[in-house]
Amino acid sequence: TVNGKKLSSDMYDTFLQAVMGAGQHEPPNDEQKAQIVDQLVNMTLAAQAAEKDGLAATPEVQARLDLLHMQILAEAASEKYVKSHPVSDDEVKAAYDSEVANMPKEYNARHILVEKKETADAIIKQLQAGGDFAKIAKAQSKDPGSAAKGGDLGWFSAQTMVKPFADALAKLEKGATTTEPVQTEYGFHVIRLEDVRAPTAPGFEDVKEQVKMFAQRKKLQTYLDDLRKTAKIQKTD
């Protein structure tokens, strides 16, 4: 007890977990226990001094106390829901299959980057007349990363490209070349789509635990969304 304030074993255990970390498996030794008790006593003394000075009644401290109280209750409610509504193996597999199905395609493409639209137009005409894409790229492309490789960009997902480039790529058939220059912040592109493939997904067993956590969070979010639907929420200026 500190000035009549009882520090319970539950309070000690909770403080111990906060100090040592949730993943700590080794029990604290006697020296660590003594240090933790000292910290808890000092915190209690400081809190008692704050109450004596009337700090608990100030708007700033009261707001922080209210927020902390609400946060603890919210975490307790979430933990209770998760324990009583665990995700099943079927739900985890369904979540994995959904993520795999939604993985973006991977593209293999070449491009020629030039500064002016007129130059890109002329290159497109050359290609339509039977010009060699790789040779033209080596000779005229301003992209230092791909010009020497005949414009070859290798395999990539559309998300790694700027939007106009990605949009143009998505409209191309395999083996086709853009018939109009594609303008981006880097200049004007002539793009050829070489191939498309589905991405290689990690094995289910390799990512099962991560998918399980994702599915559980999604399930919890659905629960919170349902609470919002029945709640009376008013927003004021």
FIKOLZA-1660 file (N, C-alpha, C; in steps of 0.1 Angstrom, whole numbers, plus 5000, padded with zeros to 4 digits):
% residues 237
   i   px   py   pz ch aa at
   1 5009 4988 5000  A  T  N
   1 5000 5000 5000  A  T CA
   1 5009 5012 5000  A  T  C
   2 5004 5023 4994  A  V  N
   2 5011 5036 4993  A  V CA
   2 5001 5047 4998  A  V  C
   3 5004 5052 5010  A  N  N
   3 4995 5062 5016  A  N CA
   3 4981 5057 5017  A  N  C
   4 4979 5044 5020  A  G  N
   4 4966 5039 5021  A  G CA
   4 4960 5033 5008  A  G  C
   5 4967 5036 4997  A  K  N
   5 4963 5031 4984  A  K CA
   5 4968 5017 4981  A  K  C
   6 4959 5007 4980  A  K  N
   6 4963 4993 4978  A  K CA
   6 4967 4991 4963  A  K  C
   7 4979 4985 4961  A  L  N
   7 4983 4981 4948  A  L CA
   7 4982 4966 4947  A  L  C
   8 4972 4962 4940  A  S  N
   8 4968 4948 4939  A  S CA
   8 4978 4940 4931  A  S  C
   9 4977 4926 4933  A  S  N
   9 4985 4918 4924  A  S CA
   9 4981 4918 4910  A  S  C
  10 4968 4921 4907  A  D  N
  10 4964 4922 4893  A  D CA
  10 4970 4935 4887  A  D  C
  11 4971 4946 4895  A  M  N
  11 4977 4958 4890  A  M CA
  11 4991 4956 4887  A  M  C
  12 4998 4948 4896  A  Y  N
  12 5012 4945 4894  A  Y CA
  12 5014 4937 4881  A  Y  C
  13 5006 4927 4880  A  D  N
  13 5007 4918 4868  A  D CA
  13 5005 4926 4855  A  D  C
  14 4995 4935 4855  A  T  N
  14 4993 4943 4843  A  T CA
  14 5004 4953 4840  A  T  C
  15 5009 4959 4851  A  F  N
  15 5021 4968 4849  A  F CA
  15 5033 4960 4844  A  F  C
  16 5035 4948 4850  A  L  N
  16 5046 4940 4846  A  L CA
  16 5046 4936 4831  A  L  C
  17 5034 4933 4826  A  Q  N
  17 5032 4930 4812  A  Q CA
  17 5035 4942 4804  A  Q  C
  18 5031 4954 4808  A  A  N
  18 5033 4966 4801  A  A CA
  18 5048 4969 4800  A  A  C
  19 5055 4967 4811  A  V  N
  19 5069 4970 4812  A  V CA
  19 5078 4960 4805  A  V  C
  20 5075 4947 4807  A  M  N
  20 5083 4937 4801  A  M CA
  20 5080 4933 4787  A  M  C
  21 5067 4937 4783  A  G  N
  21 5063 4933 4769  A  G CA
  21 5055 4921 4769  A  G  C
  22 5045 4920 4760  A  A  N
  22 5036 4909 4760  A  A CA
  22 5043 4896 4755  A  A  C
  23 5054 4897 4748  A  G  N
  23 5060 4886 4743  A  G CA
  23 5071 4880 4752  A  G  C
  24 5072 4886 4764  A  Q  N
  24 5082 4882 4774  A  Q CA
  24 5078 4869 4780  A  Q  C
  25 5086 4858 4779  A  H  N
  25 5082 4845 4784  A  H CA
  25 5090 4842 4797  A  H  C
  26 5102 4847 4798  A  E  N
  26 5110 4845 4810  A  E CA
  26 5104 4853 4822  A  E  C
  27 5102 4847 4833  A  P  N
  27 5097 4855 4845  A  P CA
  27 5108 4864 4850  A  P  C
  28 5104 4875 4855  A  P  N
  28 5115 4885 4860  A  P CA
  28 5122 4879 4873  A  P  C
  29 5134 4883 4874  A  N  N
  29 5142 4878 4886  A  N CA
  29 5139 4888 4897  A  N  C
  30 5144 4885 4909  A  D  N
  30 5141 4893 4921  A  D CA
  30 5145 4907 4919  A  D  C
  31 5156 4910 4913  A  E  N
  31 5160 4924 4911  A  E CA
  31 5150 4932 4902  A  E  C
  32 5146 4925 4891  A  Q  N
  32 5136 4931 4882  A  Q CA
  32 5123 4933 4889  A  Q  C
  33 5119 4924 4897  A  K  N
  33 5106 4925 4905  A  K CA
  33 5107 4937 4914  A  K  C
  34 5118 4939 4921  A  A  N
  34 5120 4950 4930  A  A CA
  34 5120 4964 4922  A  A  C
  35 5126 4964 4910  A  Q  N
  35 5126 4976 4902  A  Q CA
  35 5112 4979 4897  A  Q  C
  36 5104 4969 4893  A  I  N
  36 5090 4971 4889  A  I CA
  36 5082 4976 4900  A  I  C
  37 5083 4970 4912  A  V  N
  37 5076 4975 4923  A  V CA
  37 5079 4990 4926  A  V  C
  38 5092 4993 4926  A  D  N
  38 5096 5007 4928  A  D CA
  38 5090 5017 4918  A  D  C
  39 5090 5012 4905  A  Q  N
  39 5083 5021 4895  A  Q CA
  39 5069 5023 4897  A  Q  C
  40 5062 5012 4901  A  L  N
  40 5048 5013 4904  A  L CA
  40 5045 5022 4916  A  L  C
  41 5053 5021 4926  A  V  N
  41 5052 5029 4938  A  V CA
  41 5054 5044 4934  A  V  C
  42 5065 5047 4927  A  N  N
  42 5067 5060 4923  A  N CA
  42 5056 5066 4914  A  N  C
  43 5051 5058 4905  A  M  N
  43 5039 5063 4897  A  M CA
  43 5027 5066 4906  A  M  C
  44 5025 5057 4916  A  T  N
  44 5014 5060 4925  A  T CA
  44 5016 5073 4933  A  T  C
  45 5028 5075 4938  A  L  N
  45 5031 5087 4945  A  L CA
  45 5029 5100 4936  A  L  C
  46 5033 5099 4924  A  A  N
  46 5032 5110 4915  A  A CA
  46 5017 5113 4912  A  A  C
  47 5009 5102 4910  A  A  N
  47 4995 5103 4908  A  A CA
  47 4988 5109 4920  A  A  C
  48 4992 5105 4932  A  Q  N
  48 4985 5111 4944  A  Q CA
  48 4989 5126 4945  A  Q  C
  49 5001 5129 4941  A  A  N
  49 5005 5143 4942  A  A CA
  49 4996 5151 4932  A  A  C
  50 4994 5145 4920  A  A  N
  50 4986 5152 4910  A  A CA
  50 4972 5154 4914  A  A  C
  51 4966 5144 4921  A  E  N
  51 4952 5145 4926  A  E CA
  51 4952 5156 4937  A  E  C
  52 4962 5156 4945  A  K  N
  52 4962 5166 4956  A  K CA
  52 4963 5180 4950  A  K  C
  53 4970 5182 4939  A  D  N
  53 4971 5195 4933  A  D CA
  53 4959 5198 4924  A  D  C
  54 4949 5189 4923  A  G  N
  54 4937 5192 4915  A  G CA
  54 4939 5190 4900  A  G  C
  55 4950 5183 4896  A  L  N
  55 4952 5182 4882  A  L CA
  55 4942 5173 4875  A  L  C
  56 4936 5164 4882  A  A  N
  56 4926 5154 4876  A  A CA
  56 4914 5162 4872  A  A  C
  57 4912 5174 4877  A  A  N
  57 4900 5181 4874  A  A CA
  57 4902 5191 4862  A  A  C
  58 4914 5192 4857  A  T  N
  58 4917 5201 4846  A  T CA
  58 4912 5195 4833  A  T  C
  59 4907 5203 4824  A  P  N
  59 4901 5198 4811  A  P CA
  59 4911 5189 4804  A  P  C
  60 4924 5193 4803  A  E  N
  60 4933 5185 4795  A  E CA
  60 4936 5171 4801  A  E  C
  61 4938 5171 4814  A  V  N
  61 4940 5158 4821  A  V CA
  61 4927 5149 4821  A  V  C
  62 4916 5156 4823  A  Q  N
  62 4903 5148 4823  A  Q CA
  62 4901 5142 4809  A  Q  C
  63 4904 5149 4798  A  A  N
  63 4902 5144 4785  A  A CA
  63 4911 5132 4783  A  A  C
  64 4923 5133 4788  A  R  N
  64 4933 5122 4786  A  R CA
  64 4928 5109 4794  A  R  C
  65 4923 5112 4806  A  L  N
  65 4918 5101 4814  A  L CA
  65 4906 5094 4808  A  L  C
  66 4897 5103 4802  A  D  N
  66 4885 5097 4795  A  D CA
  66 4889 5089 4783  A  D  C
  67 4899 5094 4776  A  L  N
  67 4903 5087 4764  A  L CA
  67 4910 5074 4767  A  L  C
  68 4918 5074 4778  A  L  N
  68 4925 5062 4782  A  L CA
  68 4915 5051 4787  A  L  C
  69 4905 5056 4795  A  H  N
  69 4894 5047 4800  A  H CA
  69 4887 5041 4788  A  H  C
  70 4883 5049 4778  A  M  N
  70 4876 5044 4766  A  M CA
  70 4885 5035 4758  A  M  C
  71 4898 5038 4757  A  Q  N
  71 4907 5029 4749  A  Q CA
  71 4908 5015 4756  A  Q  C
  72 4909 5015 4769  A  I  N
  72 4910 5002 4776  A  I CA
  72 4897 4994 4775  A  I  C
  73 4886 5000 4776  A  L  N
  73 4873 4993 4774  A  L CA
  73 4872 4988 4760  A  L  C
  74 4876 4996 4750  A  A  N
  74 4875 4992 4736  A  A CA
  74 4883 4980 4733  A  A  C
  75 4896 4980 4739  A  E  N
  75 4905 4969 4737  A  E CA
  75 4899 4956 4744  A  E  C
  76 4893 4958 4755  A  A  N
  76 4887 4946 4762  A  A CA
  76 4875 4941 4754  A  A  C
  77 4867 4950 4749  A  A  N
  77 4856 4945 4740  A  A CA
  77 4860 4938 4728  A  A  C
  78 4871 4943 4722  A  S  N
  78 4876 4937 4710  A  S CA
  78 4882 4923 4713  A  S  C
  79 4889 4922 4724  A  E  N
  79 4895 4909 4728  A  E CA
  79 4884 4899 4731  A  E  C
  80 4874 4903 4738  A  K  N
  80 4862 4894 4741  A  K CA
  80 4856 4889 4728  A  K  C
  81 4854 4899 4718  A  Y  N
  81 4848 4895 4705  A  Y CA
  81 4856 4885 4698  A  Y  C
  82 4869 4887 4697  A  V  N
  82 4878 4878 4690  A  V CA
  82 4879 4864 4696  A  V  C
  83 4879 4864 4710  A  K  N
  83 4879 4851 4716  A  K CA
  83 4866 4843 4714  A  K  C
  84 4855 4850 4713  A  S  N
  84 4842 4843 4712  A  S CA
  84 4838 4841 4697  A  S  C
  85 4845 4848 4688  A  H  N
  85 4842 4846 4674  A  H CA
  85 4855 4844 4666  A  H  C
  86 4862 4833 4669  A  P  N
  86 4875 4830 4662  A  P CA
  86 4872 4826 4647  A  P  C
  87 4881 4829 4639  A  V  N
  87 4880 4825 4625  A  V CA
  87 4882 4811 4623  A  V  C
  88 4874 4804 4615  A  S  N
  88 4876 4790 4612  A  S CA
  88 4886 4788 4601  A  S  C
  89 4891 4775 4600  A  D  N
  89 4900 4772 4590  A  D CA
  89 4894 4774 4576  A  D  C
  90 4881 4772 4574  A  D  N
  90 4875 4775 4561  A  D CA
  90 4875 4790 4558  A  D  C
  91 4873 4798 4568  A  E  N
  91 4873 4812 4566  A  E CA
  91 4887 4817 4562  A  E  C
  92 4897 4811 4569  A  V  N
  92 4911 4815 4566  A  V CA
  92 4915 4811 4551  A  V  C
  93 4911 4799 4547  A  K  N
  93 4913 4794 4533  A  K CA
  93 4906 4803 4523  A  K  C
  94 4893 4807 4527  A  A  N
  94 4886 4815 4518  A  A CA
  94 4892 4829 4516  A  A  C
  95 4897 4834 4527  A  A  N
  95 4904 4847 4527  A  A CA
  95 4917 4846 4518  A  A  C
  96 4924 4835 4519  A  Y  N
  96 4936 4833 4511  A  Y CA
  96 4933 4832 4497  A  Y  C
  97 4923 4824 4493  A  D  N
  97 4919 4823 4479  A  D CA
  97 4914 4836 4473  A  D  C
  98 4907 4844 4481  A  S  N
  98 4903 4857 4477  A  S CA
  98 4915 4867 4474  A  S  C
  99 4925 4866 4483  A  E  N
  99 4936 4875 4481  A  E CA
  99 4944 4870 4468  A  E  C
 100 4945 4858 4467  A  V  N
 100 4953 4852 4455  A  V CA
 100 4946 4856 4442  A  V  C
 101 4932 4855 4442  A  A  N
 101 4924 4859 4430  A  A CA
 101 4926 4873 4427  A  A  C
 102 4928 4882 4437  A  N  N
 102 4928 4896 4435  A  N CA
 102 4942 4901 4433  A  N  C
 103 4952 4892 4433  A  M  N
 103 4966 4897 4430  A  M CA
 103 4967 4903 4416  A  M  C
 104 4973 4914 4415  A  P  N
 104 4974 4921 4402  A  P CA
 104 4983 4913 4392  A  P  C
 105 4979 4913 4379  A  K  N
 105 4986 4906 4369  A  K CA
 105 5001 4912 4368  A  K  C
 106 5009 4904 4363  A  E  N
 106 5023 4909 4360  A  E CA
 106 5025 4910 4345  A  E  C
 107 5032 4921 4341  A  Y  N
 107 5033 4923 4327  A  Y CA
 107 5048 4923 4323  A  Y  C
 108 5051 4919 4311  A  N  N
 108 5064 4920 4305  A  N CA
 108 5063 4929 4293  A  N  C
 109 5070 4940 4293  A  A  N
 109 5068 4950 4283  A  A CA
 109 5081 4957 4279  A  A  C
 110 5081 4963 4267  A  R  N
 110 5092 4972 4263  A  R CA
 110 5086 4986 4261  A  R  C
 111 5094 4996 4262  A  H  N
 111 5090 5010 4259  A  H CA
 111 5101 5018 4253  A  H  C
 112 5097 5028 4246  A  I  N
 112 5106 5038 4240  A  I CA
 112 5102 5051 4246  A  I  C
 113 5110 5058 4253  A  L  N
 113 5107 5071 4259  A  L CA
 113 5114 5082 4251  A  L  C
 114 5106 5092 4247  A  V  N
 114 5112 5104 4240  A  V CA
 114 5106 5117 4246  A  V  C
 115 5112 5128 4242  A  E  N
 115 5107 5141 4248  A  E CA
 115 5095 5147 4241  A  E  C
 116 5094 5144 4228  A  K  N
 116 5084 5151 4220  A  K CA
 116 5074 5141 4214  A  K  C
 117 5061 5146 4213  A  K  N
 117 5051 5137 4207  A  K CA
 117 5054 5134 4192  A  K  C
 118 5059 5144 4185  A  E  N
 118 5062 5142 4171  A  E CA
 118 5072 5131 4169  A  E  C
 119 5082 5130 4178  A  T  N
 119 5092 5119 4177  A  T CA
 119 5085 5106 4180  A  T  C
 120 5076 5105 4190  A  A  N
 120 5069 5093 4193  A  A CA
 120 5060 5089 4181  A  A  C
 121 5054 5098 4175  A  D  N
 121 5045 5095 4163  A  D CA
 121 5053 5089 4152  A  D  C
 122 5065 5095 4150  A  A  N
 122 5074 5090 4139  A  A CA
 122 5078 5076 4142  A  A  C
 123 5081 5073 4155  A  I  N
 123 5086 5059 4159  A  I CA
 123 5075 5049 4157  A  I  C
 124 5063 5053 4160  A  I  N
 124 5051 5044 4158  A  I CA
 124 5049 5041 4143  A  I  C
 125 5051 5050 4135  A  K  N
 125 5050 5048 4120  A  K CA
 125 5061 5038 4116  A  K  C
 126 5073 5040 4121  A  Q  N
 126 5084 5031 4118  A  Q CA
 126 5081 5017 4122  A  Q  C
 127 5076 5015 4134  A  L  N
 127 5072 5002 4139  A  L CA
 127 5061 4996 4130  A  L  C
 128 5051 5004 4126  A  Q  N
 128 5041 4999 4118  A  Q CA
 128 5045 4994 4104  A  Q  C
 129 5056 5001 4100  A  A  N
 129 5062 4997 4087  A  A CA
 129 5072 4985 4088  A  A  C
 130 5073 4980 4100  A  G  N
 130 5082 4968 4102  A  G CA
 130 5095 4971 4109  A  G  C
 131 5096 4982 4115  A  G  N
 131 5108 4986 4123  A  G CA
 131 5111 4977 4135  A  G  C
 132 5123 4975 4138  A  D  N
 132 5127 4967 4149  A  D CA
 132 5126 4975 4162  A  D  C
 133 5117 4971 4171  A  F  N
 133 5115 4978 4184  A  F CA
 133 5128 4980 4192  A  F  C
 134 5135 4969 4194  A  A  N
 134 5147 4969 4202  A  A CA
 134 5157 4978 4197  A  A  C
 135 5159 4978 4184  A  K  N
 135 5169 4986 4177  A  K CA
 135 5166 5001 4179  A  K  C
 136 5153 5004 4177  A  I  N
 136 5149 5018 4178  A  I CA
 136 5150 5023 4192  A  I  C
 137 5147 5014 4202  A  A  N
 137 5148 5018 4216  A  A CA
 137 5162 5021 4219  A  A  C
 138 5171 5012 4215  A  K  N
 138 5186 5015 4218  A  K CA
 138 5190 5028 4212  A  K  C
 139 5185 5031 4200  A  A  N
 139 5190 5043 4193  A  A CA
 139 5183 5056 4198  A  A  C
 140 5170 5056 4203  A  Q  N
 140 5163 5068 4205  A  Q CA
 140 5157 5069 4219  A  Q  C
 141 5156 5059 4227  A  S  N
 141 5149 5060 4240  A  S CA
 141 5158 5068 4250  A  S  C
 142 5151 5076 4257  A  K  N
 142 5158 5084 4267  A  K CA
 142 5157 5078 4281  A  K  C
 143 5152 5066 4282  A  D  N
 143 5151 5059 4295  A  D CA
 143 5165 5052 4298  A  D  C
 144 5173 5057 4307  A  P  N
 144 5186 5051 4310  A  P CA
 144 5185 5037 4315  A  P  C
 145 5174 5033 4321  A  G  N
 145 5173 5020 4327  A  G CA
 145 5170 5009 4317  A  G  C
 146 5164 5012 4306  A  S  N
 146 5159 5002 4296  A  S CA
 146 5164 5004 4282  A  S  C
 147 5169 5015 4278  A  A  N
 147 5173 5018 4265  A  A CA
 147 5183 5008 4260  A  A  C
 148 5194 5006 4268  A  A  N
 148 5205 4996 4264  A  A CA
 148 5200 4982 4262  A  A  C
 149 5188 4979 4268  A  K  N
 149 5183 4965 4267  A  K CA
 149 5171 4965 4257  A  K  C
 150 5172 4974 4248  A  G  N
 150 5161 4974 4237  A  G CA
 150 5148 4978 4243  A  G  C
 151 5147 4986 4253  A  G  N
 151 5135 4990 4259  A  G CA
 151 5128 4980 4269  A  G  C
 152 5135 4969 4271  A  D  N
 152 5130 4958 4280  A  D CA
 152 5128 4963 4294  A  D  C
 153 5116 4962 4299  A  L  N
 153 5113 4966 4313  A  L CA
 153 5112 4953 4322  A  L  C
 154 5113 4941 4316  A  G  N
 154 5112 4929 4324  A  G CA
 154 5098 4927 4329  A  G  C
 155 5096 4919 4340  A  W  N
 155 5083 4917 4346  A  W CA
 155 5080 4927 4357  A  W  C
 156 5068 4931 4357  A  F  N
 156 5064 4941 4368  A  F CA
 156 5049 4941 4369  A  F  C
 157 5044 4947 4380  A  S  N
 157 5029 4949 4381  A  S CA
 157 5026 4963 4377  A  S  C
 158 5014 4965 4372  A  A  N
 158 5010 4978 4367  A  A CA
 158 5011 4989 4378  A  A  C
 159 5009 4985 4391  A  Q  N
 159 5009 4994 4402  A  Q CA
 159 5022 5001 4404  A  Q  C
 160 5033 4995 4398  A  T  N
 160 5046 5001 4400  A  T CA
 160 5049 5012 4389  A  T  C
 161 5039 5014 4380  A  M  N
 161 5041 5024 4369  A  M CA
 161 5031 5035 4371  A  M  C
 162 5035 5047 4365  A  V  N
 162 5026 5058 4366  A  V CA
 162 5013 5055 4359  A  V  C
 163 5002 5061 4363  A  K  N
 163 4988 5057 4359  A  K CA
 163 4986 5058 4344  A  K  C
 164 4990 5068 4336  A  P  N
 164 4988 5068 4322  A  P CA
 164 4995 5056 4315  A  P  C
 165 5007 5052 4320  A  F  N
 165 5014 5041 4314  A  F CA
 165 5007 5028 4318  A  F  C
 166 5002 5027 4330  A  A  N
 166 4995 5014 4334  A  A CA
 166 4982 5013 4327  A  A  C
 167 4975 5024 4325  A  D  N
 167 4962 5024 4318  A  D CA
 167 4964 5020 4303  A  D  C
 168 4974 5025 4297  A  A  N
 168 4977 5021 4283  A  A CA
 168 4981 5007 4282  A  A  C
 169 4988 5002 4291  A  L  N
 169 4993 4988 4291  A  L CA
 169 4981 4978 4293  A  L  C
 170 4971 4982 4301  A  A  N
 170 4960 4973 4304  A  A CA
 170 4951 4972 4291  A  A  C
 171 4952 4981 4282  A  K  N
 171 4943 4980 4270  A  K CA
 171 4950 4973 4259  A  K  C
 172 4963 4969 4260  A  L  N
 172 4970 4962 4249  A  L CA
 172 4968 4947 4249  A  L  C
 173 4967 4942 4238  A  E  N
 173 4967 4927 4236  A  E CA
 173 4982 4923 4236  A  E  C
 174 4984 4910 4240  A  K  N
 174 4997 4905 4240  A  K CA
 174 5004 4906 4226  A  K  C
 175 5016 4912 4225  A  G  N
 175 5023 4914 4213  A  G CA
 175 5020 4927 4206  A  G  C
 176 5010 4935 4211  A  A  N
 176 5006 4947 4205  A  A CA
 176 5014 4959 4210  A  A  C
 177 5014 4970 4202  A  T  N
 177 5021 4982 4205  A  T CA
 177 5011 4994 4205  A  T  C
 178 5013 5003 4213  A  T  N
 178 5004 5015 4214  A  T CA
 178 5004 5022 4200  A  T  C
 179 4992 5026 4196  A  T  N
 179 4991 5033 4183  A  T CA
 179 4991 5048 4184  A  T  C
 180 4991 5053 4197  A  E  N
 180 4992 5067 4200  A  E CA
 180 5003 5068 4211  A  E  C
 181 5011 5079 4211  A  P  N
 181 5020 5081 4222  A  P CA
 181 5013 5082 4235  A  P  C
 182 5019 5077 4246  A  V  N
 182 5014 5078 4259  A  V CA
 182 5022 5088 4267  A  V  C
 183 5015 5099 4271  A  Q  N
 183 5022 5110 4278  A  Q CA
 183 5022 5107 4293  A  Q  C
 184 5033 5109 4299  A  T  N
 184 5035 5109 4314  A  T CA
 184 5044 5120 4318  A  T  C
 185 5046 5121 4331  A  E  N
 185 5055 5132 4336  A  E CA
 185 5069 5131 4330  A  E  C
 186 5073 5119 4325  A  Y  N
 186 5086 5117 4320  A  Y CA
 186 5088 5120 4305  A  Y  C
 187 5077 5121 4298  A  G  N
 187 5078 5124 4284  A  G CA
 187 5067 5116 4276  A  G  C
 188 5070 5111 4264  A  F  N
 188 5061 5104 4256  A  F CA
 188 5066 5089 4254  A  F  C
 189 5057 5080 4256  A  H  N
 189 5061 5066 4256  A  H CA
 189 5055 5059 4244  A  H  C
 190 5062 5050 4238  A  V  N
 190 5057 5040 4228  A  V CA
 190 5059 5026 4236  A  V  C
 191 5048 5019 4238  A  I  N
 191 5048 5007 4246  A  I CA
 191 5044 4995 4238  A  I  C
 192 5051 4984 4241  A  R  N
 192 5048 4971 4235  A  R CA
 192 5046 4961 4246  A  R  C
 193 5035 4954 4246  A  L  N
 193 5032 4944 4256  A  L CA
 193 5037 4930 4251  A  L  C
 194 5047 4925 4258  A  E  N
 194 5053 4912 4253  A  E CA
 194 5045 4900 4259  A  E  C
 195 5041 4901 4272  A  D  N
 195 5035 4889 4278  A  D CA
 195 5028 4893 4291  A  D  C
 196 5018 4885 4295  A  V  N
 196 5011 4887 4307  A  V CA
 196 5011 4874 4315  A  V  C
 197 5012 4874 4328  A  R  N
 197 5011 4862 4336  A  R CA
 197 5004 4865 4349  A  R  C
 198 4999 4854 4355  A  A  N
 198 4994 4856 4369  A  A CA
 198 5006 4855 4378  A  A  C
 199 5005 4863 4389  A  P  N
 199 5017 4863 4398  A  P CA
 199 5018 4850 4406  A  P  C
 200 5030 4848 4410  A  T  N
 200 5032 4835 4418  A  T CA
 200 5028 4838 4433  A  T  C
 201 5018 4831 4437  A  A  N
 201 5013 4834 4451  A  A CA
 201 5021 4825 4461  A  A  C
 202 5023 4830 4473  A  P  N
 202 5030 4822 4483  A  P CA
 202 5021 4810 4487  A  P  C
 203 5027 4800 4492  A  G  N
 203 5020 4788 4496  A  G CA
 203 5011 4791 4508  A  G  C
 204 4999 4785 4508  A  F  N
 204 4989 4787 4519  A  F CA
 204 4995 4785 4533  A  F  C
 205 5003 4774 4535  A  E  N
 205 5008 4771 4548  A  E CA
 205 5019 4781 4552  A  E  C
 206 5026 4787 4542  A  D  N
 206 5036 4797 4545  A  D CA
 206 5030 4810 4550  A  D  C
 207 5018 4813 4546  A  V  N
 207 5012 4826 4550  A  V CA
 207 4999 4824 4559  A  V  C
 208 4997 4812 4563  A  K  N
 208 4984 4809 4570  A  K CA
 208 4982 4818 4582  A  K  C
 209 4992 4820 4590  A  E  N
 209 4991 4828 4602  A  E CA
 209 4988 4843 4599  A  E  C
 210 4995 4848 4589  A  Q  N
 210 4993 4862 4585  A  Q CA
 210 4978 4864 4580  A  Q  C
 211 4974 4854 4572  A  V  N
 211 4960 4855 4566  A  V CA
 211 4950 4854 4577  A  V  C
 212 4953 4845 4587  A  K  N
 212 4944 4844 4598  A  K CA
 212 4942 4857 4606  A  K  C
 213 4953 4864 4608  A  M  N
 213 4952 4876 4615  A  M CA
 213 4945 4887 4607  A  M  C
 214 4947 4887 4594  A  F  N
 214 4940 4896 4585  A  F CA
 214 4925 4893 4585  A  F  C
 215 4921 4880 4584  A  A  N
 215 4907 4876 4585  A  A CA
 215 4900 4879 4598  A  A  C
 216 4908 4878 4609  A  Q  N
 216 4902 4881 4622  A  Q CA
 216 4900 4896 4623  A  Q  C
 217 4910 4904 4618  A  R  N
 217 4908 4919 4619  A  R CA
 217 4896 4923 4610  A  R  C
 218 4894 4917 4599  A  K  N
 218 4883 4920 4590  A  K CA
 218 4870 4916 4596  A  K  C
 219 4870 4905 4604  A  K  N
 219 4858 4901 4611  A  K CA
 219 4854 4911 4622  A  K  C
 220 4865 4915 4629  A  L  N
 220 4863 4925 4640  A  L CA
 220 4858 4938 4634  A  L  C
 221 4863 4942 4622  A  Q  N
 221 4859 4955 4616  A  Q CA
 221 4844 4954 4612  A  Q  C
 222 4839 4942 4608  A  T  N
 222 4825 4940 4604  A  T CA
 222 4817 4942 4617  A  T  C
 223 4821 4937 4628  A  Y  N
 223 4814 4938 4641  A  Y CA
 223 4813 4953 4644  A  Y  C
 224 4824 4960 4643  A  L  N
 224 4824 4975 4646  A  L CA
 224 4815 4983 4637  A  L  C
 225 4815 4979 4624  A  D  N
 225 4806 4985 4614  A  D CA
 225 4791 4983 4618  A  D  C
 226 4788 4971 4623  A  D  N
 226 4775 4968 4627  A  D CA
 226 4771 4976 4639  A  D  C
 227 4780 4978 4648  A  L  N
 227 4777 4987 4660  A  L CA
 227 4774 5001 4655  A  L  C
 228 4781 5006 4645  A  R  N
 228 4779 5020 4640  A  R CA
 228 4765 5021 4634  A  R  C
 229 4760 5010 4628  A  K  N
 229 4747 5011 4621  A  K CA
 229 4736 5013 4631  A  K  C
 230 4737 5008 4643  A  T  N
 230 4727 5009 4653  A  T CA
 230 4729 5020 4663  A  T  C
 231 4740 5027 4661  A  A  N
 231 4744 5038 4671  A  A CA
 231 4738 5051 4667  A  A  C
 232 4735 5060 4676  A  K  N
 232 4731 5073 4674  A  K CA
 232 4743 5082 4675  A  K  C
 233 4748 5086 4663  A  I  N
 233 4760 5094 4662  A  I CA
 233 4756 5108 4657  A  I  C
 234 4760 5118 4664  A  Q  N
 234 4757 5132 4660  A  Q CA
 234 4770 5140 4660  A  Q  C
 235 4773 5147 4650  A  K  N
 235 4785 5155 4648  A  K CA
 235 4781 5170 4649  A  K  C
 236 4789 5177 4658  A  T  N
 236 4786 5191 4659  A  T CA
 236 4799 5199 4657  A  T  C
 237 4798 5211 4653  A  D  N
 237 4809 5220 4650  A  D CA
 237 4816 5224 4663  A  D  C
% end
